[in-house]
């Protein structure tokens, strides 16, 4: 090889190798990812009795099967997402309660959760239920409150889906346009978000 060809080929070869390097997470086989998720699901007390199939292809994990309560669907998805090497999760688990509740009974149980927790009561949470799907709206102070509410509602047998529409009240040090005064005298500004 001539000197010119060597001077071009060597750096080009290094560039190609660096472009095609893969991380440890990417190198994990779909079979290993699938096995690890299945083992974690089998070890989870929260998922006892759930019938969950795990499929992995090109780091995409698909969860299928049946769970009794919506919280089990959330837990399964969290296990899949936190497994090293997973790039995407498609949660197709179906919620099939053993003893389905009427929408009125579900709404009553959700309202019990809301009125017994100061955070949710102060947020003015509104609850709508239709065919087991719960829609929650509220004005929350803390960003973790809607997620906490969602997990409590997900434990109610009969809930098959939850749509959380949260507005967050960001605390401000000084008055500005669009703010109002909180009970403790601090100023608040609404910030909208939607959690599904």
C-alpha positions as CSV (number, residue, x, y, z in Angstrom):
1,X,0.0,0.0,0.0
2,X,1.2,3.4,-0.8
3,X,1.8,6.0,2.0
4,X,-1.2,8.1,0.8
5,X,-3.6,5.1,0.9
6,X,-2.3,4.1,4.4
7,X,-2.7,7.7,5.7
8,X,-6.4,7.7,4.5
9,X,-7.4,4.1,5.3
10,X,-6.0,4.0,8.9
11,X,-8.0,7.0,10.2
12,X,-11.1,6.0,8.2
13,X,-10.9,2.5,9.7
14,X,-10.7,4.0,13.3
15,X,-13.6,6.3,12.5
16,X,-15.7,3.3,11.2
17,X,-14.9,1.3,14.3
18,X,-15.9,4.1,16.7
19,X,-19.1,4.6,14.9
20,X,-20.1,1.0,15.2
21,X,-19.0,0.6,18.8
22,X,-22.0,-0.5,21.0
23,X,-22.5,0.0,24.7
24,X,-22.9,-2.8,27.2
25,X,-26.6,-2.0,27.3
26,X,-27.0,-2.3,23.5
27,X,-25.0,-5.5,23.5
28,X,-27.4,-7.3,25.8
29,X,-29.3,-9.9,23.9
30,X,-33.1,-9.8,23.7
31,X,-33.1,-13.3,25.2
32,X,-31.2,-12.0,28.3
33,X,-33.4,-9.0,28.6
34,X,-36.5,-11.2,28.4
35,X,-35.2,-13.7,30.9
36,X,-34.3,-10.9,33.4
37,X,-37.7,-9.2,33.2
38,X,-39.5,-12.6,33.6
39,X,-37.4,-13.3,36.7
40,X,-38.1,-9.9,38.2
41,X,-41.8,-10.3,37.5
42,X,-41.8,-13.8,39.1
43,X,-40.0,-12.5,42.2
44,X,-42.4,-9.6,42.7
45,X,-45.0,-10.1,45.5
46,X,-47.1,-7.4,43.9
47,X,-47.5,-9.5,40.7
48,X,-48.4,-12.8,42.4
49,X,-51.1,-14.4,40.3
50,X,-50.7,-12.2,37.3
51,X,-50.4,-13.8,33.9
52,X,-47.7,-11.8,32.1
53,X,-45.9,-12.8,28.9
54,X,-42.7,-10.9,28.1
55,X,-41.4,-10.6,24.5
56,X,-38.2,-8.8,23.5
57,X,-37.1,-7.9,20.0
58,X,-34.3,-5.4,19.2
59,X,-34.5,-4.1,22.8
60,X,-38.3,-3.4,22.5
61,X,-40.2,-5.2,25.3
62,X,-43.8,-6.1,24.8
63,X,-45.8,-7.1,27.8
64,X,-49.0,-9.1,27.2
65,X,-51.4,-11.0,29.3
66,X,-53.7,-10.3,32.2
67,X,-53.4,-8.6,35.6
68,X,-56.1,-8.2,38.3
69,X,-55.5,-4.5,39.2
70,X,-54.1,-1.5,37.3
71,X,-51.2,-1.2,39.8
72,X,-49.9,-4.5,38.6
73,X,-49.8,-3.1,35.1
74,X,-47.8,-0.1,36.3
75,X,-45.4,-2.3,38.3
76,X,-44.8,-4.6,35.3
77,X,-44.0,-1.7,33.1
78,X,-41.6,-0.1,35.6
79,X,-39.7,-3.5,35.9
80,X,-39.4,-3.6,32.1
81,X,-38.3,0.1,31.8
82,X,-35.6,-0.3,34.5
83,X,-34.0,-3.4,33.0
84,X,-30.6,-2.6,31.5
85,X,-30.7,-2.7,27.7
86,X,-34.4,-1.9,27.2
87,X,-35.0,0.8,24.7
88,X,-38.8,0.8,24.5
89,X,-41.7,-0.8,26.4
90,X,-45.2,-1.5,24.9
91,X,-47.5,-2.4,27.8
92,X,-50.4,-4.4,26.3
93,X,-51.4,-5.9,29.6
94,X,-55.2,-6.2,30.1
95,X,-56.7,-5.4,33.5
96,X,-59.3,-8.0,34.4
97,X,-60.6,-7.5,37.9
98,X,-61.9,-10.6,39.8
99,X,-64.7,-8.6,41.3
100,X,-65.5,-5.6,39.0
101,X,-66.9,-2.6,40.7
102,X,-69.5,-0.3,39.2
103,X,-68.3,3.2,38.2
104,X,-70.2,4.7,41.1
105,X,-68.4,2.4,43.6
106,X,-65.0,3.2,42.0
107,X,-65.7,6.9,42.2
108,X,-66.7,6.5,45.8
109,X,-63.4,4.7,46.7
110,X,-61.4,7.3,44.8
111,X,-63.1,10.2,46.6
112,X,-62.3,8.4,49.9
113,X,-58.6,8.5,49.0
114,X,-58.9,12.2,48.0
115,X,-60.7,13.4,51.1
116,X,-58.5,11.5,53.5
117,X,-55.2,13.0,52.2
118,X,-54.6,16.7,52.7
119,X,-52.5,16.9,49.5
120,X,-55.2,15.6,47.3
121,X,-58.0,17.5,49.0
122,X,-56.1,20.8,48.8
123,X,-55.6,20.1,45.0
124,X,-59.3,20.2,44.5
125,X,-59.2,16.8,42.7
126,X,-62.1,16.2,40.4
127,X,-63.0,12.5,39.6
128,X,-64.9,11.1,36.6
129,X,-65.3,7.4,36.0
130,X,-66.6,5.7,32.9
131,X,-66.5,1.9,32.2
132,X,-63.6,1.6,34.8
133,X,-61.5,4.4,33.3
134,X,-60.8,7.0,35.9
135,X,-60.1,10.6,34.9
136,X,-58.5,12.8,37.6
137,X,-57.9,16.5,37.4
138,X,-56.4,18.8,40.0
139,X,-54.2,21.7,40.9
140,X,-51.2,20.3,42.7
141,X,-48.4,22.0,44.6
142,X,-45.8,19.1,44.6
143,X,-44.8,17.4,41.4
144,X,-44.9,14.0,43.1
145,X,-48.5,14.3,44.3
146,X,-50.3,13.3,41.0
147,X,-48.1,10.2,40.7
148,X,-48.9,9.3,44.4
149,X,-52.6,9.7,43.7
150,X,-52.4,7.6,40.5
151,X,-50.8,4.7,42.4
152,X,-53.3,4.8,45.2
153,X,-56.2,4.8,42.7
154,X,-54.5,2.0,40.7
155,X,-54.9,-0.3,43.7
156,X,-58.7,-0.2,43.5
157,X,-60.0,-3.4,41.9
158,X,-62.2,-2.4,38.9
159,X,-60.0,0.5,37.7
160,X,-58.8,-0.5,34.2
161,X,-57.2,2.8,33.1
162,X,-56.2,6.2,34.7
163,X,-55.9,9.5,32.9
164,X,-54.3,12.2,35.1
165,X,-54.7,15.8,34.1
166,X,-52.6,17.8,36.5
167,X,-51.9,21.5,36.9
168,X,-49.0,22.4,39.1
169,X,-48.9,25.6,41.2
170,X,-45.3,26.8,41.0
171,X,-44.3,28.9,44.1
172,X,-42.9,32.3,43.3
173,X,-41.0,34.7,45.5
174,X,-42.7,37.8,44.2
175,X,-46.0,38.8,42.6
176,X,-46.1,38.6,38.9
177,X,-48.8,38.5,36.3
178,X,-51.0,35.4,36.5
179,X,-50.2,34.6,40.1
180,X,-52.5,34.3,43.1
181,X,-51.9,34.1,46.8
182,X,-51.7,30.7,48.5
183,X,-53.2,30.1,52.0
184,X,-49.8,30.5,53.6
185,X,-49.3,33.9,51.9
186,X,-46.9,32.6,49.3
187,X,-47.6,33.3,45.6
188,X,-48.5,30.6,43.1
189,X,-48.5,30.4,39.3
190,X,-50.3,27.5,37.5
191,X,-48.2,25.2,35.3
192,X,-50.0,22.6,33.2
193,X,-49.1,19.0,32.6
194,X,-50.8,15.8,31.7
195,X,-49.7,12.3,33.0
196,X,-51.1,9.1,31.4
